[in-house]
Each structure stands twice: as C-alpha cells, then as structure tokens.
Amino acid sequence: MDLTYCVVNTNGRRYVGACLDAIRVTAPEGLEYEVLVLDNASTDGSVEVIKRWNGGSEGLGERLRLIELGERTGKAENDSLLMRESQADLCLLLNEDAELRPGAVDALLGALRSDDRAVAAGAKLLDTDGVEQPSAWRLPGLATSLASALLLHHALVTQSRGARIREVGWVQSAAMLVRREAAAAIGFLDPAFFVYSDETDLCKRLHDAGGRILWVPAAEAVHHEQLATDRDARERRVVEFHRGRDRYLRKHHSAAVAWIARLLSAWTYGLRALAGTVLPGHDPGTYMLHARQALAPDRGEGLREAAEAFNRRHEGR
C-alpha cells in the first residue's frame, strides 16, 4: 500500500462527497491506496453520503473503509486513530471540506520521497473562489508574537509564498502528508489539543525529533473552511483557538513567554478591531472577541465542551 487518505468528517454532509470525489479523480495512476473515513458522530446524514461511495463504478469500492464513532471526539484524536489504522507508511490527512486538485498527490509524494529527512508536507490551500490562503508559518513563540504585534505577521511569520518547495515551521492539516512511522515514534497527535494548534504541536515535535516540514506549492487543495463559516459556533471556535494556542506556548515555552504572547496577541487583535471600525468588510466585534479571549484563554466554553454536551445528550441512544 502506497498511501492512505485519512478523512475526518463532522457534520460535513455538504462537503464530504466532493472531498471523496476529488480523491477518486485525482489519485495518480498506478497508486496503491486506501481511503479511511472517520465519521465523528455526525447527525446530518453524512454517513449515508459516505456509504454511497462504497460501491458502483463512480464510487471508491473496497478502497474505502468507514469508521463510525459513537461519540464525538477531537480532531487530534481523530487523525491519530486514522494513522494507527493505516496500512501505508504515508498518510494524507484531509478535512472533509478539502478538495484535492489534479497533481496535488504526486507533488506531495514527490516532495517526501526526494528528501529523506522530510516527515510532513503541506499543500497550498485555496479558498472556495480559488484565492490562495496562508497555509504555512513559523512555529509560534515570542518572536512571532512580536512580529504580529508590529503588524509584520505576513512578512515575517507566514511562510506559504513562492513557487518552490520550502522548509517551514508548520503546515495546516487540512491537506497534509505525514510519514506514519515518524508520527508513531512521537506518539501521533496530542489529544490535549481538541482542535486548533494540534498540527502545530505535531510539526514542532516532528521537527524536534530531527524531521523537516515542507510546504509544497505545486500541491493545491481547495479548503472551504467549514468551521470558519459556521457563525453559530463563532464564540466557541474563538475560545478553542486561543486555548490551543496558549496550550502550545505553555507546552513548548516558558510561562513567561506564554504570558507575554497573550498580551501581544490581545494588542494585535485590538488594533484590528480599531481598524475594523473604518475598513469595509471587517468585523470589529469579532476582533474584540479574539482580543478578550487572548488575554484569558481558559475563559468560556469551546468546541470541546460542545462535544461533551453532545455526547451527554446522545448517551445510550
């Protein structure tokens, strides 16, 4: 087996069919692959959509295996489970709202195969309209926090630019190829991260173990960012985002660095909120929500608590 596609789906009925279709039509000729789909206790009919891809000339047939969870768990735990179940050493982690473009898999595989030290490779991500989105960054720390506070985030922190493969700090896991053996050696993803910063932590630990993280611009994937467009869960997402970021900083840096990073992050979002009062297309309220949460990342309830409440409601059904 050359490759395992690892897809996590949580109420992604609107997107998961297109994700699976893109896998089928873009898989390189001659590639021996399997598709593992983990359904994270969806309630929107996602499972029925996925099951339709198990047969027929337009489906994935025996290549696809569906893992249905009885309760909802975090993205880090989901991705780890899929990699443990993989029959290949190379695992392509995909969100259900990501669609691979032709040539993406060849480019990612080629990047890892041409560099023995490379252990992960991320794709160039595009939004629904095909506009390139940031997808690789320097690892978070005091320097990156200061750069963002000085409004130099794009110039000094974002690394997804250019037309050549480059080594980066971390890549987004919406479309990320990982060497399974390297991930297993460090215990896969840390389940303490429910969602957000889970892949940052993984890339940091892979790097600390001697591996290289690559960004591959020739590998393109459309990322619809399902979570980001779910306005009903906005506050919970903001809570989880800053909770994960703070957890990463406290795990890999001193308490003092984490505290200073909180202040700098709040300052940065405060400036954005101020600018949002005069710039069209910017929501100052959302930026202020981020600023408050950056100062107190443990405040409020996030996506983890929402999942726990969901599991309590559905227990025994």
C-alpha positions as CSV (number, residue, x, y, z in Angstrom):
1,M,0.0,0.0,0.0
2,D,1.5,3.3,-1.1
3,L,-0.8,5.8,0.6
4,T,-3.7,6.1,3.0
5,Y,-6.1,9.0,2.6
6,C,-7.3,9.9,6.1
7,V,-10.5,11.9,6.1
8,V,-12.2,13.2,9.3
9,N,-15.9,14.2,8.9
10,T,-18.0,16.0,11.5
11,N,-21.4,17.0,10.1
12,G,-19.8,17.7,6.7
13,R,-22.6,16.3,4.5
14,R,-22.4,19.4,2.3
15,Y,-18.7,18.8,1.6
16,V,-17.6,15.2,2.1
17,G,-19.0,13.9,-1.2
18,A,-16.9,16.4,-3.1
19,C,-13.9,15.5,-1.0
20,L,-14.2,11.8,-1.8
21,D,-14.9,12.6,-5.5
22,A,-11.7,14.7,-5.7
23,I,-9.7,11.8,-4.2
24,R,-11.1,9.4,-6.8
25,V,-10.5,11.7,-9.8
26,T,-7.0,13.0,-8.8
27,A,-5.4,9.7,-7.5
28,P,-2.3,9.2,-9.5
29,E,-2.4,6.3,-12.0
30,G,-0.9,3.1,-10.6
31,L,-1.0,4.3,-7.0
32,E,-2.0,1.6,-4.5
33,Y,-4.1,3.4,-1.9
34,E,-6.9,3.1,0.6
35,V,-9.4,5.7,1.9
36,L,-10.2,5.7,5.6
37,V,-13.1,8.0,6.6
38,L,-13.8,8.6,10.3
39,D,-17.3,9.9,10.9
40,N,-17.2,11.9,14.2
41,A,-20.8,11.1,15.4
42,S,-22.4,13.2,12.7
43,T,-26.2,13.8,12.8
44,D,-26.7,15.5,9.4
45,G,-26.9,12.4,7.1
46,S,-23.1,12.4,6.4
47,V,-22.8,8.7,6.9
48,E,-25.4,7.9,4.2
49,V,-23.4,10.1,1.7
50,I,-20.2,8.3,2.6
51,K,-21.7,4.9,2.3
52,R,-22.8,5.7,-1.2
53,W,-19.1,5.8,-2.1
54,N,-18.6,2.2,-1.1
55,G,-19.8,0.8,-4.4
56,G,-20.7,1.4,-8.0
57,S,-18.5,2.5,-10.9
58,E,-18.5,6.1,-9.6
59,G,-17.5,5.1,-6.0
60,L,-14.3,4.0,-4.3
61,G,-15.4,0.4,-3.8
62,E,-13.3,-1.7,-1.5
63,R,-10.7,1.1,-1.2
64,L,-13.0,2.9,1.2
65,R,-13.4,2.0,4.9
66,L,-15.8,3.9,7.1
67,I,-15.1,4.2,10.9
68,E,-18.2,5.4,12.7
69,L,-17.7,6.9,16.2
70,G,-20.4,6.6,18.8
71,E,-19.4,9.8,20.5
72,R,-17.8,13.0,19.3
73,T,-14.0,13.4,19.9
74,G,-11.3,16.0,19.0
75,K,-9.5,16.4,15.7
76,A,-6.1,15.4,17.1
77,E,-7.6,12.2,18.5
78,N,-9.4,11.5,15.2
79,D,-6.3,11.9,13.0
80,S,-4.3,9.8,15.3
81,L,-6.8,7.0,15.1
82,L,-6.8,7.1,11.3
83,M,-3.0,6.9,11.2
84,R,-3.0,4.0,13.6
85,E,-5.4,2.2,11.3
86,S,-3.5,3.0,8.1
87,Q,-1.9,0.2,6.1
88,A,0.6,2.5,4.4
89,D,3.5,4.5,5.8
90,L,2.4,7.7,4.1
91,C,-0.9,9.2,5.4
92,L,-2.6,12.1,3.7
93,L,-4.6,13.9,6.3
94,L,-7.7,15.7,4.9
95,N,-10.5,17.7,6.3
96,E,-13.9,16.7,4.9
97,D,-14.2,20.3,3.4
98,A,-10.9,19.9,1.4
99,E,-10.8,19.0,-2.3
100,L,-7.5,18.0,-3.9
101,R,-6.7,19.4,-7.2
102,P,-5.1,17.3,-10.0
103,G,-1.4,16.8,-9.4
104,A,-1.5,17.5,-5.7
105,V,-0.8,14.0,-4.5
106,D,2.1,13.5,-7.0
107,A,3.6,16.7,-5.8
108,L,3.3,15.8,-2.1
109,L,4.6,12.3,-2.6
110,G,7.5,13.6,-4.7
111,A,8.5,16.1,-2.0
112,L,8.8,13.5,0.7
113,R,10.4,10.9,-1.5
114,S,13.1,13.3,-2.6
115,D,14.0,14.3,1.0
116,D,14.8,11.5,3.4
117,R,14.6,13.9,6.4
118,A,11.2,15.3,5.4
119,V,8.4,13.8,7.5
120,A,5.5,16.0,6.6
121,A,4.4,18.1,3.6
122,G,1.5,20.6,3.4
123,A,-0.4,21.7,0.3
124,K,-1.1,25.2,-0.9
125,L,-4.6,26.0,0.2
126,L,-7.1,27.9,-1.9
127,D,-10.5,29.3,-0.7
128,T,-13.8,28.5,-2.5
129,D,-13.1,31.2,-5.1
130,G,-9.6,29.8,-5.8
131,V,-7.8,32.6,-4.0
132,E,-4.6,31.4,-2.2
133,Q,-4.8,31.3,1.6
134,P,-2.0,31.2,4.1
135,S,-1.1,27.6,4.9
136,A,2.4,27.5,6.4
137,W,4.0,29.5,9.2
138,R,7.0,29.8,11.5
139,L,6.5,28.0,14.8
140,P,4.8,30.2,17.4
141,G,7.0,31.8,20.0
142,L,8.0,35.2,21.4
143,A,9.5,36.4,18.1
144,T,6.4,35.5,16.0
145,S,4.1,37.2,18.6
146,L,6.2,40.4,18.5
147,A,6.2,40.3,14.7
148,S,2.4,40.1,14.7
149,A,2.1,42.9,17.2
150,L,4.2,45.1,14.9
151,L,1.9,44.2,12.0
152,L,4.6,42.2,10.3
153,H,2.8,38.8,10.5
154,H,2.6,38.4,6.7
155,A,6.2,39.4,6.1
156,L,7.9,37.6,9.0
157,V,5.6,34.8,10.1
158,T,3.7,33.5,7.1
159,Q,5.9,31.2,5.0
160,S,3.5,29.9,2.3
161,R,4.8,32.0,-0.5
162,G,6.8,31.4,-3.7
163,A,6.8,28.7,-6.3
164,R,9.3,26.3,-4.8
165,I,9.2,23.7,-2.1
166,R,10.5,25.2,1.1
167,E,11.1,24.1,4.7
168,V,8.7,25.7,7.1
169,G,7.8,25.6,10.8
170,W,4.3,24.1,10.4
171,V,1.6,23.5,7.8
172,Q,-2.1,23.3,8.1
173,S,-3.6,19.8,8.4
174,A,-6.5,20.4,6.0
175,A,-4.3,18.7,3.4
176,M,-1.0,17.4,5.0
177,L,1.0,14.3,4.1
178,V,2.7,12.6,7.0
179,R,5.2,9.7,7.4
180,R,3.3,7.4,9.7
181,E,6.4,5.9,11.2
182,A,7.7,9.3,12.2
183,A,4.3,10.3,13.7
184,A,4.1,7.0,15.6
185,A,7.6,7.5,17.0
186,I,6.4,10.6,18.8
187,G,3.0,9.3,19.9
188,F,1.0,10.8,17.0
189,L,-1.0,13.9,17.8
190,D,-1.5,15.1,21.3
191,P,-5.2,14.6,22.3
192,A,-4.9,17.5,24.8
193,F,-5.5,19.7,21.7
194,F,-9.1,19.3,20.8
195,V,-8.8,21.3,17.5
196,Y,-6.6,24.2,16.5
197,S,-2.8,24.1,17.2
198,D,-2.9,20.2,17.1
199,E,-1.0,20.2,13.8
200,T,1.3,22.9,15.1
201,D,2.3,20.8,18.0
202,L,2.7,17.8,15.8
203,C,5.1,19.6,13.4
204,K,7.0,21.0,16.4
205,R,7.6,17.6,17.8
206,L,8.4,16.1,14.4
207,H,11.0,18.9,14.0
208,D,12.4,18.3,17.4
209,A,12.9,14.6,16.5
210,G,15.1,15.6,13.5
211,G,12.4,15.8,10.8
212,R,11.8,18.5,8.2
213,I,8.4,20.1,7.4
214,L,7.8,21.1,3.8
215,W,5.4,23.4,2.1
216,V,4.7,22.2,-1.5
217,P,3.1,25.0,-3.7
218,A,2.6,22.6,-6.6
219,A,0.2,20.6,-4.5
220,E,-3.1,22.6,-4.4
221,A,-6.3,21.9,-2.5
222,V,-9.5,23.9,-2.1
223,H,-10.3,24.4,1.6
224,H,-13.9,25.5,2.2
225,E,-13.2,26.2,5.9
226,Q,-16.5,24.7,7.1
227,L,-15.8,25.7,10.8
228,A,-14.9,29.3,9.9
229,T,-18.2,29.8,8.1
230,D,-20.3,28.4,10.9
231,R,-21.3,31.7,12.6
232,D,-23.5,29.9,15.2
233,A,-20.3,28.4,16.7
234,R,-18.2,31.6,16.4
235,E,-17.6,32.2,20.1
236,R,-16.8,28.5,20.8
237,R,-14.3,28.5,17.9
238,V,-12.6,31.6,19.2
239,V,-12.3,30.0,22.7
240,E,-10.9,26.8,21.3
241,F,-8.5,28.7,19.0
242,H,-6.9,30.7,21.8
243,R,-7.0,27.8,24.2
244,G,-5.0,25.7,21.8
245,R,-2.5,28.4,21.0
246,D,-1.9,29.1,24.7
247,R,-1.6,25.3,25.4
248,Y,1.1,25.1,22.7
249,L,3.1,28.1,24.1
250,R,2.9,26.7,27.6
251,K,4.0,23.3,26.4
252,H,7.0,24.4,24.3
253,H,8.0,27.7,26.0
254,S,8.2,29.1,29.5
255,A,5.2,30.5,31.4
256,A,6.7,34.0,31.0
257,V,6.8,33.7,27.2
258,A,3.2,32.4,27.1
259,W,2.1,35.3,29.3
260,I,3.8,37.9,27.1
261,A,2.4,36.2,24.0
262,R,-1.1,36.7,25.4
263,L,-0.6,40.4,25.9
264,L,0.9,40.8,22.4
265,S,-1.9,38.8,20.8
266,A,-4.6,40.9,22.6
267,W,-2.8,44.1,21.4
268,T,-2.8,42.8,17.8
269,Y,-6.5,41.9,17.8
270,G,-7.3,45.2,19.5
271,L,-5.6,47.1,16.6
272,R,-7.5,45.0,14.1
273,A,-10.8,45.9,15.9
274,L,-9.9,49.6,15.8
275,A,-9.1,49.3,12.1
276,G,-12.3,47.4,11.5
277,T,-14.4,50.3,12.6
278,V,-13.4,52.2,9.4
279,L,-12.4,49.5,7.0
280,P,-15.2,47.8,5.0
281,G,-15.5,44.0,5.2
282,H,-14.0,43.8,8.7
283,D,-16.0,42.9,11.9
284,P,-14.6,44.8,14.9
285,G,-16.8,42.7,17.2
286,T,-15.1,39.5,16.2
287,Y,-11.6,41.0,16.6
288,M,-12.5,42.3,20.1
289,L,-13.8,38.8,21.0
290,H,-10.4,37.5,19.9
291,A,-8.6,40.2,22.0
292,R,-10.5,39.3,25.2
293,Q,-10.0,35.6,24.7
294,A,-6.3,36.1,24.0
295,L,-5.9,37.7,27.4
296,A,-7.8,34.9,29.2
297,P,-7.6,31.7,27.0
298,D,-9.1,29.5,29.7
299,R,-12.3,31.6,29.9
300,G,-15.5,30.4,28.4
301,E,-16.6,27.2,26.7
302,G,-15.2,26.0,23.5
303,L,-15.8,23.2,21.0
304,R,-14.6,20.6,23.4
305,E,-17.4,21.5,25.8
306,A,-19.9,21.4,22.9
307,A,-18.8,17.9,22.0
308,E,-19.1,16.8,25.7
309,A,-22.6,18.2,25.9
310,F,-23.5,16.5,22.6
311,N,-22.2,13.2,23.9
312,R,-24.2,13.5,27.2
313,R,-27.4,14.2,25.2
314,H,-26.9,11.2,22.9
315,E,-25.6,8.7,25.5
316,G,-27.4,5.4,25.4
317,R,-29.3,6.2,22.2
